[in-house]
């Protein structure tokens, strides 16, 4: 059974998470979610316990306890529906912003135009 854990202290790592949950049974995996840009914990994790009875025992005993400033939220993870989010850069599309974009050094004006005639270059 896959378990979702939120409210974790930001300095808690995978090994410490495993240590907390293995008191209730066998752990297949325990992974703290890490922000790709900062390399720091996002404050939540997923734990996979192959024995559903042990997993339910862990959920019952760990939900709402405090490891830090806030109480833990420990529950069965919900399956995602639909296509996975994120992924590689090849799946992203670049779409211009409505209204010509804005921002930048020229305030969103077309790059090679001027209203004074000439060749259209700056």
C-alpha positions as CSV (number, residue, x, y, z in Angstrom):
1,X,0.0,0.0,0.0
2,X,1.3,3.4,-0.9
3,X,1.1,6.0,1.9
4,X,1.1,9.8,1.6
5,X,2.8,11.7,4.4
6,X,2.6,15.5,4.7
7,X,3.7,18.0,7.3
8,X,7.2,16.6,7.5
9,X,10.1,18.7,8.9
10,X,12.1,20.1,6.0
11,X,15.3,18.5,7.2
12,X,13.9,14.9,7.4
13,X,15.6,12.6,4.9
14,X,14.6,9.2,3.3
15,X,16.6,7.2,5.9
16,X,14.8,8.9,8.8
17,X,11.4,8.5,7.2
18,X,12.2,4.7,6.7
19,X,13.2,4.5,10.4
20,X,9.9,6.0,11.5
21,X,7.7,3.7,9.4
22,X,9.7,0.4,9.8
23,X,8.5,0.2,13.4
24,X,5.2,-0.8,11.9
25,X,6.4,-3.3,9.4
26,X,8.3,-3.9,6.1
27,X,9.1,-0.9,4.0
28,X,9.5,-1.3,0.2
29,X,10.4,2.3,-0.3
30,X,10.3,5.7,1.5
31,X,10.9,8.8,-0.6
32,X,10.8,12.4,0.6
33,X,9.8,14.8,-2.3
34,X,12.6,17.1,-3.2
35,X,12.3,20.4,-5.1
36,X,14.4,20.1,-8.3
37,X,15.5,23.7,-8.3
38,X,16.5,24.1,-4.6
39,X,17.4,20.5,-3.8
40,X,15.4,20.9,-0.5
41,X,12.5,18.9,0.9
42,X,8.9,19.9,-0.1
43,X,7.7,18.7,3.3
44,X,5.8,15.6,2.0
45,X,6.7,12.0,1.1
46,X,5.5,8.7,-0.1
47,X,6.1,5.4,1.7
48,X,5.3,2.0,0.1
49,X,4.5,-0.9,2.5
50,X,3.8,-4.2,0.9
51,X,1.6,-5.5,3.8
52,X,-1.7,-3.6,3.8
53,X,-2.4,-4.4,7.5
54,X,1.0,-3.0,8.5
55,X,0.4,0.1,6.4
56,X,-3.0,0.7,8.0
57,X,-1.4,0.3,11.4
58,X,1.2,2.9,10.5
59,X,-1.4,5.3,9.2
60,X,-3.5,4.9,12.3
61,X,-0.6,5.5,14.7
62,X,1.3,8.2,12.8
63,X,-1.5,10.4,11.6
64,X,-1.8,13.7,13.5
65,X,1.5,13.3,15.6
66,X,4.0,16.1,15.6
67,X,7.6,15.7,14.4
68,X,8.1,19.4,14.2
69,X,5.9,22.5,14.2
70,X,2.9,20.9,12.5
71,X,1.1,17.6,12.8
72,X,1.6,14.9,10.2
73,X,-1.0,14.0,7.7
74,X,-0.7,10.3,7.0
75,X,-3.1,8.6,4.7
76,X,-3.4,6.1,1.9
77,X,-2.1,7.7,-1.3
78,X,-4.7,8.3,-4.0
79,X,-4.0,7.1,-7.5
80,X,-3.4,9.8,-10.0
81,X,-5.9,10.0,-12.8
82,X,-5.1,11.3,-16.3
83,X,-1.7,11.8,-17.9
84,X,1.3,12.3,-15.6
85,X,2.3,15.9,-15.1
86,X,5.7,17.4,-15.6
87,X,8.0,15.4,-17.7
88,X,10.7,16.3,-20.2
89,X,11.1,19.6,-22.0
90,X,10.2,18.0,-25.3
91,X,6.5,17.8,-24.3
92,X,6.2,21.5,-23.5
93,X,4.9,24.0,-25.9
94,X,5.9,27.6,-26.2
95,X,2.8,29.8,-26.5
96,X,3.1,33.6,-26.8
97,X,1.2,35.5,-24.2
98,X,-2.0,37.2,-25.3
99,X,-1.7,40.8,-26.3
100,X,1.8,40.6,-27.8
101,X,3.7,39.4,-24.7
102,X,4.7,42.6,-22.9
103,X,7.7,42.9,-20.7
104,X,11.3,43.0,-22.0
105,X,13.3,46.0,-22.9
106,X,10.9,47.2,-25.6
107,X,7.7,46.8,-23.6
108,X,6.2,44.2,-25.9
109,X,6.4,46.3,-29.1
110,X,7.4,44.5,-32.3
111,X,11.2,44.4,-32.5
112,X,11.9,45.9,-35.9
113,X,9.4,48.6,-36.4
114,X,9.3,52.3,-36.0
115,X,6.8,54.9,-36.9
116,X,9.2,57.3,-38.6
117,X,9.7,55.5,-41.8
118,X,13.2,54.3,-42.8
119,X,14.2,50.7,-43.0
120,X,12.3,49.4,-40.0
121,X,15.4,48.7,-37.9
122,X,16.6,50.4,-34.7
